[in-house]
Amino acid sequence: MGRIIRFLLLLVVLGVLGLIGYSYSGYLVPDQTTVTTPVDLDAGRD
C-alpha cells in the first residue's frame, strides 16, 4: 500500500514540475493585439 501512495505522490510532483516548466517555457503567453475604442467626450451634455 505504501508503494502505491509513494508512486502517486511521485506522479503528482512530476506533474506539478511539468506544469511549472511548461508555463515558464513561453507557450502560455497570449497573443498581443492593439485594441482601439472611440470615446465620446460630450456624453454628459444636453
PDBQT receptor file of N, H, CA, C and O in Angstrom, charges set to zero:
ATOM      1  N   MET A   1       0.823  -1.198   0.000  1.00  0.00    +0.000 N 
ATOM      2  CA  MET A   1       0.000   0.000   0.000  1.00  0.00    +0.000 C 
ATOM      3  C   MET A   1       0.864   1.257   0.000  1.00  0.00    +0.000 C 
ATOM      4  O   MET A   1       0.529   2.252  -0.643  1.00  0.00    +0.000 OA
ATOM      5  N   GLY A   2       1.961   1.204   0.715  1.00  0.00    +0.000 N 
ATOM      6  H   GLY A   2       2.233   0.395   1.237  1.00  0.00    +0.000 HD
ATOM      7  CA  GLY A   2       2.859   2.351   0.775  1.00  0.00    +0.000 C 
ATOM      8  C   GLY A   2       3.516   2.649  -0.559  1.00  0.00    +0.000 C 
ATOM      9  O   GLY A   2       3.810   3.804  -0.869  1.00  0.00    +0.000 OA
ATOM     10  N   ARG A   3       3.749   1.600  -1.356  1.00  0.00    +0.000 N 
ATOM     11  H   ARG A   3       3.511   0.662  -1.104  1.00  0.00    +0.000 HD
ATOM     12  CA  ARG A   3       4.375   1.806  -2.665  1.00  0.00    +0.000 C 
ATOM     13  C   ARG A   3       3.433   2.547  -3.607  1.00  0.00    +0.000 C 
ATOM     14  O   ARG A   3       3.873   3.375  -4.404  1.00  0.00    +0.000 OA
ATOM     15  N   ILE A   4       2.146   2.253  -3.517  1.00  0.00    +0.000 N 
ATOM     16  H   ILE A   4       1.788   1.581  -2.870  1.00  0.00    +0.000 HD
ATOM     17  CA  ILE A   4       1.159   2.916  -4.376  1.00  0.00    +0.000 C 
ATOM     18  C   ILE A   4       1.062   4.402  -4.018  1.00  0.00    +0.000 C 
ATOM     19  O   ILE A   4       1.016   5.260  -4.900  1.00  0.00    +0.000 OA
ATOM     20  N   ILE A   5       1.033   4.689  -2.740  1.00  0.00    +0.000 N 
ATOM     21  H   ILE A   5       1.071   3.992  -2.024  1.00  0.00    +0.000 HD
ATOM     22  CA  ILE A   5       0.953   6.086  -2.296  1.00  0.00    +0.000 C 
ATOM     23  C   ILE A   5       2.214   6.834  -2.703  1.00  0.00    +0.000 C 
ATOM     24  O   ILE A   5       2.135   7.980  -3.148  1.00  0.00    +0.000 OA
ATOM     25  N   ARG A   6       3.359   6.212  -2.560  1.00  0.00    +0.000 N 
ATOM     26  H   ARG A   6       3.423   5.281  -2.199  1.00  0.00    +0.000 HD
ATOM     27  CA  ARG A   6       4.623   6.835  -2.946  1.00  0.00    +0.000 C 
ATOM     28  C   ARG A   6       4.655   7.083  -4.459  1.00  0.00    +0.000 C 
ATOM     29  O   ARG A   6       5.135   8.122  -4.912  1.00  0.00    +0.000 OA
ATOM     30  N   PHE A   7       4.138   6.121  -5.238  1.00  0.00    +0.000 N 
ATOM     31  H   PHE A   7       3.748   5.277  -4.871  1.00  0.00    +0.000 HD
ATOM     32  CA  PHE A   7       4.092   6.274  -6.692  1.00  0.00    +0.000 C 
ATOM     33  C   PHE A   7       3.148   7.411  -7.092  1.00  0.00    +0.000 C 
ATOM     34  O   PHE A   7       3.483   8.208  -7.967  1.00  0.00    +0.000 OA
ATOM     35  N   LEU A   8       1.975   7.494  -6.463  1.00  0.00    +0.000 N 
ATOM     36  H   LEU A   8       1.703   6.846  -5.752  1.00  0.00    +0.000 HD
ATOM     37  CA  LEU A   8       1.039   8.574  -6.759  1.00  0.00    +0.000 C 
ATOM     38  C   LEU A   8       1.607   9.937  -6.362  1.00  0.00    +0.000 C 
ATOM     39  O   LEU A   8       1.421  10.923  -7.074  1.00  0.00    +0.000 OA
ATOM     40  N   LEU A   9       2.295   9.986  -5.231  1.00  0.00    +0.000 N 
ATOM     41  H   LEU A   9       2.446   9.185  -4.652  1.00  0.00    +0.000 HD
ATOM     42  CA  LEU A   9       2.940  11.231  -4.819  1.00  0.00    +0.000 C 
ATOM     43  C   LEU A   9       4.014  11.639  -5.814  1.00  0.00    +0.000 C 
ATOM     44  O   LEU A   9       4.156  12.823  -6.120  1.00  0.00    +0.000 OA
ATOM     45  N   LEU A  10       4.765  10.682  -6.320  1.00  0.00    +0.000 N 
ATOM     46  H   LEU A  10       4.650   9.720  -6.072  1.00  0.00    +0.000 HD
ATOM     47  CA  LEU A  10       5.786  10.967  -7.336  1.00  0.00    +0.000 C 
ATOM     48  C   LEU A  10       5.134  11.494  -8.611  1.00  0.00    +0.000 C 
ATOM     49  O   LEU A  10       5.650  12.426  -9.227  1.00  0.00    +0.000 OA
ATOM     50  N   LEU A  11       4.003  10.907  -9.015  1.00  0.00    +0.000 N 
ATOM     51  H   LEU A  11       3.583  10.149  -8.515  1.00  0.00    +0.000 HD
ATOM     52  CA  LEU A  11       3.307  11.391 -10.208  1.00  0.00    +0.000 C 
ATOM     53  C   LEU A  11       2.790  12.815 -10.019  1.00  0.00    +0.000 C 
ATOM     54  O   LEU A  11       2.851  13.624 -10.945  1.00  0.00    +0.000 OA
ATOM     55  N   VAL A  12       2.287  13.121  -8.839  1.00  0.00    +0.000 N 
ATOM     56  H   VAL A  12       2.237  12.464  -8.087  1.00  0.00    +0.000 HD
ATOM     57  CA  VAL A  12       1.804  14.478  -8.570  1.00  0.00    +0.000 C 
ATOM     58  C   VAL A  12       2.953  15.472  -8.615  1.00  0.00    +0.000 C 
ATOM     59  O   VAL A  12       2.815  16.544  -9.204  1.00  0.00    +0.000 OA
ATOM     60  N   VAL A  13       4.079  15.139  -8.007  1.00  0.00    +0.000 N 
ATOM     61  H   VAL A  13       4.191  14.268  -7.528  1.00  0.00    +0.000 HD
ATOM     62  CA  VAL A  13       5.234  16.036  -8.004  1.00  0.00    +0.000 C 
ATOM     63  C   VAL A  13       5.754  16.237  -9.425  1.00  0.00    +0.000 C 
ATOM     64  O   VAL A  13       6.077  17.362  -9.807  1.00  0.00    +0.000 OA
ATOM     65  N   LEU A  14       5.840  15.173 -10.205  1.00  0.00    +0.000 N 
ATOM     66  H   LEU A  14       5.577  14.260  -9.894  1.00  0.00    +0.000 HD
ATOM     67  CA  LEU A  14       6.304  15.308 -11.586  1.00  0.00    +0.000 C 
ATOM     68  C   LEU A  14       5.309  16.117 -12.422  1.00  0.00    +0.000 C 
ATOM     69  O   LEU A  14       5.721  16.888 -13.289  1.00  0.00    +0.000 OA
ATOM     70  N   GLY A  15       4.022  15.956 -12.179  1.00  0.00    +0.000 N 
ATOM     71  H   GLY A  15       3.687  15.330 -11.475  1.00  0.00    +0.000 HD
ATOM     72  CA  GLY A  15       3.026  16.738 -12.889  1.00  0.00    +0.000 C 
ATOM     73  C   GLY A  15       3.124  18.216 -12.573  1.00  0.00    +0.000 C 
ATOM     74  O   GLY A  15       3.014  19.052 -13.471  1.00  0.00    +0.000 OA
ATOM     75  N   VAL A  16       3.332  18.551 -11.298  1.00  0.00    +0.000 N 
ATOM     76  H   VAL A  16       3.421  17.873 -10.569  1.00  0.00    +0.000 HD
ATOM     77  CA  VAL A  16       3.472  19.954 -10.899  1.00  0.00    +0.000 C 
ATOM     78  C   VAL A  16       4.740  20.549 -11.507  1.00  0.00    +0.000 C 
ATOM     79  O   VAL A  16       4.720  21.675 -12.005  1.00  0.00    +0.000 OA
ATOM     80  N   LEU A  17       5.825  19.811 -11.470  1.00  0.00    +0.000 N 
ATOM     81  H   LEU A  17       5.841  18.896 -11.066  1.00  0.00    +0.000 HD
ATOM     82  CA  LEU A  17       7.072  20.300 -12.061  1.00  0.00    +0.000 C 
ATOM     83  C   LEU A  17       6.926  20.469 -13.571  1.00  0.00    +0.000 C 
ATOM     84  O   LEU A  17       7.452  21.427 -14.138  1.00  0.00    +0.000 OA
ATOM     85  N   GLY A  18       6.225  19.559 -14.223  1.00  0.00    +0.000 N 
ATOM     86  H   GLY A  18       5.798  18.781 -13.763  1.00  0.00    +0.000 HD
ATOM     87  CA  GLY A  18       5.994  19.681 -15.656  1.00  0.00    +0.000 C 
ATOM     88  C   GLY A  18       5.145  20.892 -15.987  1.00  0.00    +0.000 C 
ATOM     89  O   GLY A  18       5.410  21.585 -16.969  1.00  0.00    +0.000 OA
ATOM     90  N   LEU A  19       4.122  21.155 -15.178  1.00  0.00    +0.000 N 
ATOM     91  H   LEU A  19       3.907  20.592 -14.380  1.00  0.00    +0.000 HD
ATOM     92  CA  LEU A  19       3.267  22.325 -15.398  1.00  0.00    +0.000 C 
ATOM     93  C   LEU A  19       4.047  23.618 -15.190  1.00  0.00    +0.000 C 
ATOM     94  O   LEU A  19       3.877  24.570 -15.952  1.00  0.00    +0.000 OA
ATOM     95  N   ILE A  20       4.893  23.664 -14.178  1.00  0.00    +0.000 N 
ATOM     96  H   ILE A  20       5.032  22.891 -13.560  1.00  0.00    +0.000 HD
ATOM     97  CA  ILE A  20       5.726  24.851 -13.943  1.00  0.00    +0.000 C 
ATOM     98  C   ILE A  20       6.697  25.048 -15.102  1.00  0.00    +0.000 C 
ATOM     99  O   ILE A  20       6.868  26.171 -15.578  1.00  0.00    +0.000 OA
ATOM    100  N   GLY A  21       7.327  23.990 -15.556  1.00  0.00    +0.000 N 
ATOM    101  H   GLY A  21       7.188  23.078 -15.170  1.00  0.00    +0.000 HD
ATOM    102  CA  GLY A  21       8.247  24.093 -16.689  1.00  0.00    +0.000 C 
ATOM    103  C   GLY A  21       7.546  24.529 -17.956  1.00  0.00    +0.000 C 
ATOM    104  O   GLY A  21       8.097  25.316 -18.726  1.00  0.00    +0.000 OA
ATOM    105  N   TYR A  22       6.331  24.031 -18.190  1.00  0.00    +0.000 N 
ATOM    106  H   TYR A  22       5.883  23.392 -17.564  1.00  0.00    +0.000 HD
ATOM    107  CA  TYR A  22       5.573  24.404 -19.380  1.00  0.00    +0.000 C 
ATOM    108  C   TYR A  22       5.165  25.872 -19.322  1.00  0.00    +0.000 C 
ATOM    109  O   TYR A  22       5.184  26.563 -20.340  1.00  0.00    +0.000 OA
ATOM    110  N   SER A  23       4.798  26.350 -18.137  1.00  0.00    +0.000 N 
ATOM    111  H   SER A  23       4.783  25.788 -17.309  1.00  0.00    +0.000 HD
ATOM    112  CA  SER A  23       4.382  27.744 -18.026  1.00  0.00    +0.000 C 
ATOM    113  C   SER A  23       5.553  28.699 -18.198  1.00  0.00    +0.000 C 
ATOM    114  O   SER A  23       5.378  29.802 -18.716  1.00  0.00    +0.000 OA
ATOM    115  N   TYR A  24       6.734  28.298 -17.777  1.00  0.00    +0.000 N 
ATOM    116  H   TYR A  24       6.877  27.402 -17.356  1.00  0.00    +0.000 HD
ATOM    117  CA  TYR A  24       7.902  29.164 -17.941  1.00  0.00    +0.000 C 
ATOM    118  C   TYR A  24       8.513  29.059 -19.331  1.00  0.00    +0.000 C 
ATOM    119  O   TYR A  24       9.375  29.864 -19.682  1.00  0.00    +0.000 OA
ATOM    120  N   SER A  25       8.084  28.083 -20.130  1.00  0.00    +0.000 N 
ATOM    121  H   SER A  25       7.383  27.429 -19.845  1.00  0.00    +0.000 HD
ATOM    122  CA  SER A  25       8.688  27.900 -21.449  1.00  0.00    +0.000 C 
ATOM    123  C   SER A  25       8.222  28.944 -22.457  1.00  0.00    +0.000 C 
ATOM    124  O   SER A  25       8.880  29.129 -23.482  1.00  0.00    +0.000 OA
ATOM    125  N   GLY A  26       7.119  29.629 -22.206  1.00  0.00    +0.000 N 
ATOM    126  H   GLY A  26       6.585  29.479 -21.374  1.00  0.00    +0.000 HD
ATOM    127  CA  GLY A  26       6.652  30.668 -23.110  1.00  0.00    +0.000 C 
ATOM    128  C   GLY A  26       5.481  30.248 -23.964  1.00  0.00    +0.000 C 
ATOM    129  O   GLY A  26       4.976  31.060 -24.739  1.00  0.00    +0.000 OA
ATOM    130  N   TYR A  27       5.030  29.017 -23.856  1.00  0.00    +0.000 N 
ATOM    131  H   TYR A  27       5.441  28.357 -23.227  1.00  0.00    +0.000 HD
ATOM    132  CA  TYR A  27       3.900  28.564 -24.667  1.00  0.00    +0.000 C 
ATOM    133  C   TYR A  27       2.572  29.105 -24.156  1.00  0.00    +0.000 C 
ATOM    134  O   TYR A  27       1.580  29.064 -24.884  1.00  0.00    +0.000 OA
ATOM    135  N   LEU A  28       2.524  29.606 -22.936  1.00  0.00    +0.000 N 
ATOM    136  H   LEU A  28       3.330  29.639 -22.345  1.00  0.00    +0.000 HD
ATOM    137  CA  LEU A  28       1.278  30.104 -22.372  1.00  0.00    +0.000 C 
ATOM    138  C   LEU A  28       1.134  31.613 -22.508  1.00  0.00    +0.000 C 
ATOM    139  O   LEU A  28       0.251  32.205 -21.888  1.00  0.00    +0.000 OA
ATOM    140  N   VAL A  29       1.985  32.245 -23.309  1.00  0.00    +0.000 N 
ATOM    141  H   VAL A  29       2.703  31.764 -23.813  1.00  0.00    +0.000 HD
ATOM    142  CA  VAL A  29       1.920  33.693 -23.494  1.00  0.00    +0.000 C 
ATOM    143  C   VAL A  29       0.799  34.000 -24.477  1.00  0.00    +0.000 C 
ATOM    144  O   VAL A  29       0.794  33.443 -25.575  1.00  0.00    +0.000 OA
ATOM    145  N   PRO A  30      -0.149  34.862 -24.129  1.00  0.00    +0.000 N 
ATOM    146  CA  PRO A  30      -1.258  35.168 -25.048  1.00  0.00    +0.000 C 
ATOM    147  C   PRO A  30      -0.794  36.049 -26.203  1.00  0.00    +0.000 C 
ATOM    148  O   PRO A  30       0.201  36.766 -26.096  1.00  0.00    +0.000 OA
ATOM    149  N   ASP A  31      -1.529  35.982 -27.301  1.00  0.00    +0.000 N 
ATOM    150  H   ASP A  31      -2.337  35.399 -27.388  1.00  0.00    +0.000 HD
ATOM    151  CA  ASP A  31      -1.247  36.851 -28.432  1.00  0.00    +0.000 C 
ATOM    152  C   ASP A  31      -1.614  38.281 -28.071  1.00  0.00    +0.000 C 
ATOM    153  O   ASP A  31      -2.668  38.532 -27.487  1.00  0.00    +0.000 OA
ATOM    154  N   GLN A  32      -0.739  39.216 -28.420  1.00  0.00    +0.000 N 
ATOM    155  H   GLN A  32       0.117  39.012 -28.894  1.00  0.00    +0.000 HD
ATOM    156  CA  GLN A  32      -0.985  40.615 -28.103  1.00  0.00    +0.000 C 
ATOM    157  C   GLN A  32      -1.525  41.327 -29.336  1.00  0.00    +0.000 C 
ATOM    158  O   GLN A  32      -0.958  41.232 -30.425  1.00  0.00    +0.000 OA
ATOM    159  N   THR A  33      -2.623  42.038 -29.146  1.00  0.00    +0.000 N 
ATOM    160  H   THR A  33      -3.083  42.116 -28.261  1.00  0.00    +0.000 HD
ATOM    161  CA  THR A  33      -3.212  42.828 -30.220  1.00  0.00    +0.000 C 
ATOM    162  C   THR A  33      -3.521  44.224 -29.693  1.00  0.00    +0.000 C 
ATOM    163  O   THR A  33      -3.723  44.419 -28.494  1.00  0.00    +0.000 OA
ATOM    164  N   THR A  34      -3.553  45.178 -30.596  1.00  0.00    +0.000 N 
ATOM    165  H   THR A  34      -3.389  45.019 -31.569  1.00  0.00    +0.000 HD
ATOM    166  CA  THR A  34      -3.878  46.549 -30.232  1.00  0.00    +0.000 C 
ATOM    167  C   THR A  34      -5.389  46.740 -30.352  1.00  0.00    +0.000 C 
ATOM    168  O   THR A  34      -5.982  46.426 -31.384  1.00  0.00    +0.000 OA
ATOM    169  N   VAL A  35      -5.997  47.251 -29.305  1.00  0.00    +0.000 N 
ATOM    170  H   VAL A  35      -5.515  47.506 -28.467  1.00  0.00    +0.000 HD
ATOM    171  CA  VAL A  35      -7.437  47.485 -29.285  1.00  0.00    +0.000 C 
ATOM    172  C   VAL A  35      -7.672  48.981 -29.158  1.00  0.00    +0.000 C 
ATOM    173  O   VAL A  35      -7.199  49.612 -28.213  1.00  0.00    +0.000 OA
ATOM    174  N   THR A  36      -8.399  49.545 -30.106  1.00  0.00    +0.000 N 
ATOM    175  H   THR A  36      -8.783  49.032 -30.873  1.00  0.00    +0.000 HD
ATOM    176  CA  THR A  36      -8.737  50.972 -30.047  1.00  0.00    +0.000 C 
ATOM    177  C   THR A  36     -10.245  51.109 -29.930  1.00  0.00    +0.000 C 
ATOM    178  O   THR A  36     -10.995  50.479 -30.675  1.00  0.00    +0.000 OA
ATOM    179  N   THR A  37     -10.676  51.924 -29.003  1.00  0.00    +0.000 N 
ATOM    180  H   THR A  37     -10.066  52.435 -28.397  1.00  0.00    +0.000 HD
ATOM    181  CA  THR A  37     -12.099  52.167 -28.778  1.00  0.00    +0.000 C 
ATOM    182  C   THR A  37     -12.329  53.666 -28.776  1.00  0.00    +0.000 C 
ATOM    183  O   THR A  37     -11.690  54.383 -28.006  1.00  0.00    +0.000 OA
ATOM    184  N   PRO A  38     -13.239  54.165 -29.634  1.00  0.00    +0.000 N 
ATOM    185  CA  PRO A  38     -13.506  55.606 -29.630  1.00  0.00    +0.000 C 
ATOM    186  C   PRO A  38     -14.247  56.015 -28.356  1.00  0.00    +0.000 C 
ATOM    187  O   PRO A  38     -15.086  55.277 -27.840  1.00  0.00    +0.000 OA
ATOM    188  N   VAL A  39     -13.917  57.207 -27.866  1.00  0.00    +0.000 N 
ATOM    189  H   VAL A  39     -13.235  57.807 -28.286  1.00  0.00    +0.000 HD
ATOM    190  CA  VAL A  39     -14.522  57.721 -26.641  1.00  0.00    +0.000 C 
ATOM    191  C   VAL A  39     -15.285  58.995 -26.999  1.00  0.00    +0.000 C 
ATOM    192  O   VAL A  39     -14.728  59.902 -27.617  1.00  0.00    +0.000 OA
ATOM    193  N   ASP A  40     -16.563  59.063 -26.609  1.00  0.00    +0.000 N 
ATOM    194  H   ASP A  40     -17.016  58.326 -26.107  1.00  0.00    +0.000 HD
ATOM    195  CA  ASP A  40     -17.387  60.245 -26.829  1.00  0.00    +0.000 C 
ATOM    196  C   ASP A  40     -17.287  61.127 -25.586  1.00  0.00    +0.000 C 
ATOM    197  O   ASP A  40     -17.842  60.787 -24.541  1.00  0.00    +0.000 OA
ATOM    198  N   LEU A  41     -16.594  62.244 -25.686  1.00  0.00    +0.000 N 
ATOM    199  H   LEU A  41     -16.144  62.521 -26.535  1.00  0.00    +0.000 HD
ATOM    200  CA  LEU A  41     -16.370  63.108 -24.527  1.00  0.00    +0.000 C 
ATOM    201  C   LEU A  41     -17.554  64.016 -24.210  1.00  0.00    +0.000 C 
ATOM    202  O   LEU A  41     -17.610  64.581 -23.118  1.00  0.00    +0.000 OA
ATOM    203  N   ASP A  42     -18.512  64.172 -25.144  1.00  0.00    +0.000 N 
ATOM    204  H   ASP A  42     -18.466  63.712 -26.031  1.00  0.00    +0.000 HD
ATOM    205  CA  ASP A  42     -19.669  65.040 -24.930  1.00  0.00    +0.000 C 
ATOM    206  C   ASP A  42     -20.892  64.260 -24.491  1.00  0.00    +0.000 C 
ATOM    207  O   ASP A  42     -22.009  64.689 -24.777  1.00  0.00    +0.000 OA
ATOM    208  N   ALA A  43     -20.739  63.163 -23.827  1.00  0.00    +0.000 N 
ATOM    209  H   ALA A  43     -19.831  62.815 -23.594  1.00  0.00    +0.000 HD
ATOM    210  CA  ALA A  43     -21.860  62.311 -23.470  1.00  0.00    +0.000 C 
ATOM    211  C   ALA A  43     -22.716  62.918 -22.365  1.00  0.00    +0.000 C 
ATOM    212  O   ALA A  43     -23.901  62.593 -22.284  1.00  0.00    +0.000 OA
ATOM    213  N   GLY A  44     -22.166  63.796 -21.497  1.00  0.00    +0.000 N 
ATOM    214  H   GLY A  44     -21.203  64.059 -21.562  1.00  0.00    +0.000 HD
ATOM    215  CA  GLY A  44     -22.912  64.338 -20.377  1.00  0.00    +0.000 C 
ATOM    216  C   GLY A  44     -23.689  65.610 -20.701  1.00  0.00    +0.000 C 
ATOM    217  O   GLY A  44     -24.486  66.054 -19.875  1.00  0.00    +0.000 OA
ATOM    218  N   ARG A  45     -23.490  66.200 -21.848  1.00  0.00    +0.000 N 
ATOM    219  H   ARG A  45     -22.842  65.840 -22.519  1.00  0.00    +0.000 HD
ATOM    220  CA  ARG A  45     -24.156  67.469 -22.186  1.00  0.00    +0.000 C 
ATOM    221  C   ARG A  45     -25.527  67.221 -22.794  1.00  0.00    +0.000 C 
ATOM    222  O   ARG A  45     -25.733  66.251 -23.524  1.00  0.00    +0.000 OA
ATOM    223  N   ASP A  46     -26.469  68.119 -22.479  1.00  0.00    +0.000 N 
ATOM    224  H   ASP A  46     -26.302  68.907 -21.886  1.00  0.00    +0.000 HD
ATOM    225  CA  ASP A  46     -27.818  68.027 -23.058  1.00  0.00    +0.000 C 
ATOM    226  C   ASP A  46     -28.023  69.087 -24.093  1.00  0.00    +0.000 C 
ATOM    227  O   ASP A  46     -29.097  69.168 -24.689  1.00  0.00    +0.000 OA
TER     228      ASP A  46
